[in-house]
Amino acid sequence: MYSISNIIIYYILAINVLTFATYGIDKWKSRNNKWRIREATLLLLAALGGSVGALVAMHLFRHKTQHKKFRYLVPLFLLLQLTLVLYLTMRSGRM
């Protein structure tokens, strides 16, 4: 049986891989004049736990780095997510 911490770890890994791939696909679509992924979708993925994947993809693919929404919101999402992890870790007595 999986513990809740294992489920959370798998979720974080999955959402970050999905977010990274989605940003990469959107960059490919932008270069090839294809139908794009909505900015709201990209930001939502980052907000739902994929902020690390989003930041890595933004810098690796040089995608959305000039958009203020992305430049400020994605790092803010990461800060909030790290704060939540720290709070939950301290609350559970594992620190």
VOMARVEX-144815 format. One line per 2 residues: number of its first residue (from 0); their letters; for each residue x negated, y negated, z of C-alpha. Coordinates in pm, 1 decimal, decimal comma. Layout:
! residues N
NUM) A) X:Y:Z; ...
This chain:
! residues 95
0) MY) 0,0:0,0:0,0; -122,6:-349,2:-82,3
2) SI) -164,0:-603,1:192,9; -30,9:-955,2:147,5
4) SN) -386,4:-1090,0:122,8; -464,7:-848,1:-162,9
6) II) -149,1:-952,5:-345,9; -244,9:-1319,4:-307,5
8) IY) -596,6:-1252,2:-436,9; -460,0:-1067,2:-741,5
10) YI) -211,9:-1348,7:-803,5; -482,8:-1617,1:-787,7
12) LA) -705,1:-1419,3:-1024,6; -418,5:-1358,2:-1268,8
14) IN) -289,1:-1716,7:-1271,3; -639,6:-1853,8:-1327,4
16) VL) -710,0:-1613,6:-1615,5; -369,8:-1699,1:-1766,3
18) TF) -430,9:-2072,9:-1724,4; -780,8:-2053,7:-1873,6
20) AT) -650,6:-1857,1:-2172,2; -356,1:-2094,1:-2222,1
22) YG) -584,4:-2400,1:-2228,2; -811,8:-2219,6:-2474,7
24) ID) -518,9:-2127,2:-2698,8; -394,3:-2486,3:-2691,0
26) KW) -737,5:-2612,5:-2792,2; -745,6:-2364,8:-3080,2
28) KS) -397,3:-2477,0:-3184,8; -503,5:-2842,5:-3176,4
30) RN) -797,2:-2772,3:-3407,5; -581,5:-2572,7:-3648,8
32) NK) -278,9:-2805,8:-3664,2; -47,5:-2548,1:-3505,1
34) WR) 248,7:-2598,0:-3275,4; 101,7:-2704,8:-2937,2
36) IR) 163,9:-2595,8:-2579,5; 344,9:-2864,7:-2382,1
38) EA) 130,3:-3069,3:-2143,0; 389,8:-3003,8:-1871,8
40) TL) 329,1:-2628,7:-1911,4; -47,2:-2672,0:-1885,4
42) LL) -12,4:-2884,4:-1571,5; 242,9:-2646,1:-1419,5
44) LA) 3,5:-2353,0:-1457,6; -266,4:-2553,2:-1280,6
46) AL) -23,5:-2651,8:-1004,0; 89,3:-2290,8:-951,3
48) GG) -261,1:-2184,8:-855,3; -452,7:-2199,6:-1181,1
50) SV) -647,9:-2516,1:-1108,1; -987,2:-2344,7:-1122,6
52) GA) -906,6:-2187,8:-1458,6; -777,9:-2522,3:-1584,2
54) LV) -1088,4:-2713,5:-1474,1; -1325,8:-2457,2:-1622,9
56) AM) -1131,8:-2452,0:-1951,2; -1111,7:-2831,3:-1966,1
58) HL) -1488,3:-2860,2:-1945,6; -1581,8:-2552,8:-2148,1
60) FR) -1342,7:-2630,5:-2434,4; -1365,9:-3010,4:-2392,1
62) HK) -988,8:-3010,4:-2383,2; -766,1:-3270,5:-2214,6
64) TQ) -1064,6:-3430,2:-2040,3; -974,7:-3776,7:-2168,6
66) HK) -612,7:-3758,7:-2051,9; -574,6:-3933,5:-1717,0
68) KF) -296,4:-3696,7:-1610,2; -528,8:-3401,1:-1643,6
70) RY) -842,7:-3576,2:-1523,0; -676,6:-3666,5:-1192,0
72) LV) -399,7:-3412,2:-1136,8; -594,6:-3091,0:-1196,5
74) PL) -866,8:-3174,7:-937,7; -590,2:-3289,8:-700,8
76) FL) -415,6:-2954,1:-743,6; -744,4:-2778,8:-665,5
78) LL) -794,4:-2989,0:-352,3; -439,9:-2914,9:-234,5
80) QL) -478,7:-2543,7:-304,6; -809,6:-2526,1:-117,7
82) TL) -655,1:-2716,6:173,3; -367,4:-2467,7:184,5
84) VL) -606,4:-2170,9:180,9; -815,1:-2325,2:458,6
86) YL) -504,5:-2397,4:666,5; -366,6:-2046,3:623,3
88) TM) -705,6:-1892,6:699,4; -744,2:-2095,6:1017,9
90) RS) -384,8:-2025,1:1120,5; -428,4:-1652,0:1081,5
92) GR) -740,5:-1661,2:1300,6; -975,0:-1529,9:1034,3
94) M) -1211,5:-1820,9:1048,5
